[in-house]
Amino acid sequence: MELSLIQYATNLKRADSEGKSLSSRLRGIATAPKDFDYKKELANRYEV
């Protein structure tokens, strides 16, 4: 387990040094459509 975590951390450092940070890679995953309405989504989510 420890070796896996060390390898993971090493890969993250290598990726960061290549120009893309972890936060920028995560932002690419969590993109919503341009017409997505967050307020409407929240209102619908908690509507009883």
N, CA, C and O atoms as CSV, one atom per row, in Angstrom:
chain,resi,resn,atom,element,x,y,z
A,1,MET,N,N,0.835,-1.196,0.000
A,1,MET,CA,C,0.000,0.000,0.000
A,1,MET,C,C,0.875,1.253,0.000
A,1,MET,O,O,0.635,2.189,-0.762
A,2,GLU,N,N,1.882,1.258,0.856
A,2,GLU,CA,C,2.758,2.419,0.945
A,2,GLU,C,C,3.463,2.669,-0.385
A,2,GLU,O,O,3.593,3.815,-0.816
A,3,LEU,N,N,3.910,1.613,-1.023
A,3,LEU,CA,C,4.589,1.757,-2.310
A,3,LEU,C,C,3.648,2.346,-3.357
A,3,LEU,O,O,4.063,3.178,-4.165
A,4,SER,N,N,2.389,1.924,-3.350
A,4,SER,CA,C,1.396,2.468,-4.289
A,4,SER,C,C,1.204,3.962,-4.091
A,4,SER,O,O,1.126,4.714,-5.063
A,5,LEU,N,N,1.127,4.397,-2.839
A,5,LEU,CA,C,0.957,5.826,-2.554
A,5,LEU,C,C,2.173,6.630,-2.978
A,5,LEU,O,O,2.037,7.741,-3.491
A,6,ILE,N,N,3.354,6.080,-2.768
A,6,ILE,CA,C,4.572,6.773,-3.189
A,6,ILE,C,C,4.614,6.912,-4.712
A,6,ILE,O,O,4.972,7.967,-5.235
A,7,GLN,N,N,4.246,5.846,-5.414
A,7,GLN,CA,C,4.221,5.905,-6.877
A,7,GLN,C,C,3.186,6.911,-7.362
A,7,GLN,O,O,3.436,7.648,-8.316
A,8,TYR,N,N,2.039,6.947,-6.719
A,8,TYR,CA,C,0.990,7.897,-7.089
A,8,TYR,C,C,1.474,9.334,-6.892
A,8,TYR,O,O,1.278,10.184,-7.760
A,9,ALA,N,N,2.102,9.597,-5.755
A,9,ALA,CA,C,2.612,10.941,-5.473
A,9,ALA,C,C,3.695,11.326,-6.471
A,9,ALA,O,O,3.757,12.476,-6.907
A,10,THR,N,N,4.538,10.386,-6.830
A,10,THR,CA,C,5.587,10.656,-7.816
A,10,THR,C,C,4.979,11.001,-9.163
A,10,THR,O,O,5.447,11.917,-9.840
A,11,ASN,N,N,3.952,10.283,-9.556
A,11,ASN,CA,C,3.288,10.567,-10.828
A,11,ASN,C,C,2.616,11.928,-10.816
A,11,ASN,O,O,2.621,12.625,-11.831
A,12,LEU,N,N,2.035,12.324,-9.679
A,12,LEU,CA,C,1.423,13.646,-9.579
A,12,LEU,C,C,2.473,14.744,-9.723
A,12,LEU,O,O,2.249,15.736,-10.416
A,13,LYS,N,N,3.609,14.565,-9.074
A,13,LYS,CA,C,4.678,15.558,-9.178
A,13,LYS,C,C,5.160,15.668,-10.615
A,13,LYS,O,O,5.412,16.769,-11.103
A,14,ARG,N,N,5.288,14.550,-11.287
A,14,ARG,CA,C,5.737,14.553,-12.677
A,14,ARG,C,C,4.718,15.264,-13.560
A,14,ARG,O,O,5.092,16.054,-14.426
A,15,ALA,N,N,3.437,14.990,-13.348
A,15,ALA,CA,C,2.385,15.632,-14.134
A,15,ALA,C,C,2.362,17.134,-13.880
A,15,ALA,O,O,2.160,17.916,-14.809
A,16,ASP,N,N,2.570,17.545,-12.627
A,16,ASP,CA,C,2.592,18.972,-12.310
A,16,ASP,C,C,3.766,19.658,-12.989
A,16,ASP,O,O,3.646,20.798,-13.438
A,17,SER,N,N,4.874,18.987,-13.065
A,17,SER,CA,C,6.044,19.597,-13.688
A,17,SER,C,C,5.899,19.667,-15.199
A,17,SER,O,O,6.626,20.413,-15.855
A,18,GLU,N,N,4.970,18.899,-15.763
A,18,GLU,CA,C,4.736,18.928,-17.204
A,18,GLU,C,C,3.782,20.052,-17.599
A,18,GLU,O,O,3.512,20.229,-18.787
A,19,GLY,N,N,3.276,20.800,-16.657
A,19,GLY,CA,C,2.473,21.969,-16.994
A,19,GLY,C,C,1.039,21.938,-16.525
A,19,GLY,O,O,0.455,22.998,-16.299
A,20,LYS,N,N,0.449,20.778,-16.369
A,20,LYS,CA,C,-0.944,20.712,-15.931
A,20,LYS,C,C,-0.984,20.355,-14.458
A,20,LYS,O,O,-0.496,19.301,-14.050
A,21,SER,N,N,-1.562,21.228,-13.671
A,21,SER,CA,C,-1.678,20.948,-12.242
A,21,SER,C,C,-2.875,20.042,-11.985
A,21,SER,O,O,-3.730,19.860,-12.852
A,22,LEU,N,N,-2.921,19.489,-10.811
A,22,LEU,CA,C,-4.035,18.616,-10.449
A,22,LEU,C,C,-5.351,19.380,-10.504
A,22,LEU,O,O,-6.357,18.849,-10.975
A,23,SER,N,N,-5.352,20.617,-10.026
A,23,SER,CA,C,-6.598,21.388,-10.023
A,23,SER,C,C,-7.095,21.658,-11.444
A,23,SER,O,O,-8.301,21.626,-11.687
A,24,SER,N,N,-6.195,21.922,-12.374
A,24,SER,CA,C,-6.643,22.169,-13.745
A,24,SER,C,C,-7.159,20.889,-14.397
A,24,SER,O,O,-8.080,20.936,-15.211
A,25,ARG,N,N,-6.572,19.753,-14.045
A,25,ARG,CA,C,-7.076,18.492,-14.583
A,25,ARG,C,C,-8.447,18.175,-14.006
A,25,ARG,O,O,-9.306,17.659,-14.720
A,26,LEU,N,N,-8.673,18.472,-12.730
A,26,LEU,CA,C,-9.975,18.218,-12.124
A,26,LEU,C,C,-11.043,19.147,-12.682
A,26,LEU,O,O,-12.191,18.735,-12.846
A,27,ARG,N,N,-10.687,20.387,-12.976
A,27,ARG,CA,C,-11.654,21.314,-13.568
A,27,ARG,C,C,-12.139,20.794,-14.910
A,27,ARG,O,O,-13.305,20.980,-15.259
A,28,GLY,N,N,-11.269,20.151,-15.664
A,28,GLY,CA,C,-11.668,19.588,-16.948
A,28,GLY,C,C,-12.686,18.484,-16.803
A,28,GLY,O,O,-13.488,18.265,-17.711
A,29,ILE,N,N,-12.676,17.784,-15.691
A,29,ILE,CA,C,-13.623,16.702,-15.453
A,29,ILE,C,C,-14.994,17.260,-15.109
A,29,ILE,O,O,-16.013,16.719,-15.537
A,30,ALA,N,N,-15.022,18.332,-14.343
A,30,ALA,CA,C,-16.278,18.843,-13.788
A,30,ALA,C,C,-16.806,20.051,-14.550
A,30,ALA,O,O,-17.105,21.079,-13.943
A,31,THR,N,N,-16.922,19.945,-15.841
A,31,THR,CA,C,-17.469,21.055,-16.608
A,31,THR,C,C,-18.939,20.787,-16.915
A,31,THR,O,O,-19.310,19.684,-17.317
A,32,ALA,N,N,-19.748,21.782,-16.725
A,32,ALA,CA,C,-21.182,21.677,-16.996
A,32,ALA,C,C,-21.484,22.315,-18.349
A,32,ALA,O,O,-20.715,23.149,-18.828
A,33,PRO,N,N,-22.597,21.929,-18.965
A,33,PRO,CA,C,-22.999,22.564,-20.218
A,33,PRO,C,C,-23.190,24.068,-20.039
A,33,PRO,O,O,-23.506,24.529,-18.942
A,34,LYS,N,N,-23.003,24.818,-21.098
A,34,LYS,CA,C,-23.081,26.282,-21.011
A,34,LYS,C,C,-24.442,26.775,-20.557
A,34,LYS,O,O,-24.524,27.794,-19.872
A,35,ASP,N,N,-25.507,26.085,-20.917
A,35,ASP,CA,C,-26.846,26.546,-20.547
A,35,ASP,C,C,-27.339,25.946,-19.226
A,35,ASP,O,O,-28.525,26.052,-18.914
A,36,PHE,N,N,-26.463,25.328,-18.456
A,36,PHE,CA,C,-26.829,24.727,-17.181
A,36,PHE,C,C,-27.088,25.819,-16.153
A,36,PHE,O,O,-26.267,26.720,-15.976
A,37,ASP,N,N,-28.224,25.739,-15.481
A,37,ASP,CA,C,-28.624,26.747,-14.489
A,37,ASP,C,C,-28.491,26.145,-13.085
A,37,ASP,O,O,-29.325,25.345,-12.659
A,38,TYR,N,N,-27.442,26.537,-12.384
A,38,TYR,CA,C,-27.170,25.991,-11.060
A,38,TYR,C,C,-28.285,26.308,-10.071
A,38,TYR,O,O,-28.686,25.445,-9.290
A,39,LYS,N,N,-28.783,27.529,-10.100
A,39,LYS,CA,C,-29.835,27.922,-9.154
A,39,LYS,C,C,-31.096,27.088,-9.371
A,39,LYS,O,O,-31.726,26.640,-8.413
A,40,LYS,N,N,-31.455,26.887,-10.623
A,40,LYS,CA,C,-32.638,26.092,-10.935
A,40,LYS,C,C,-32.430,24.635,-10.512
A,40,LYS,O,O,-33.342,24.001,-9.981
A,41,GLU,N,N,-31.251,24.122,-10.745
A,41,GLU,CA,C,-30.936,22.752,-10.349
A,41,GLU,C,C,-31.056,22.582,-8.834
A,41,GLU,O,O,-31.630,21.598,-8.369
A,42,LEU,N,N,-30.525,23.523,-8.064
A,42,LEU,CA,C,-30.632,23.449,-6.613
A,42,LEU,C,C,-32.072,23.556,-6.137
A,42,LEU,O,O,-32.483,22.843,-5.222
A,43,ALA,N,N,-32.834,24.441,-6.755
A,43,ALA,CA,C,-34.238,24.605,-6.374
A,43,ALA,C,C,-35.020,23.318,-6.638
A,43,ALA,O,O,-35.846,22.913,-5.820
A,44,ASN,N,N,-34.762,22.683,-7.766
A,44,ASN,CA,C,-35.446,21.433,-8.100
A,44,ASN,C,C,-35.002,20.286,-7.205
A,44,ASN,O,O,-35.797,19.399,-6.896
A,45,ARG,N,N,-33.767,20.294,-6.795
A,45,ARG,CA,C,-33.226,19.222,-5.985
A,45,ARG,C,C,-33.896,19.172,-4.614
A,45,ARG,O,O,-34.166,18.090,-4.093
A,46,TYR,N,N,-34.165,20.337,-4.030
A,46,TYR,CA,C,-34.723,20.380,-2.691
A,46,TYR,C,C,-36.220,20.628,-2.662
A,46,TYR,O,O,-36.791,20.872,-1.600
A,47,GLU,N,N,-36.855,20.568,-3.817
A,47,GLU,CA,C,-38.303,20.758,-3.913
A,47,GLU,C,C,-39.005,19.526,-3.364
A,47,GLU,O,O,-38.632,18.398,-3.688
A,48,VAL,N,N,-40.012,19.737,-2.541
A,48,VAL,CA,C,-40.704,18.600,-1.916
A,48,VAL,C,C,-42.052,18.374,-2.523
A,48,VAL,O,O,-42.767,17.459,-2.115
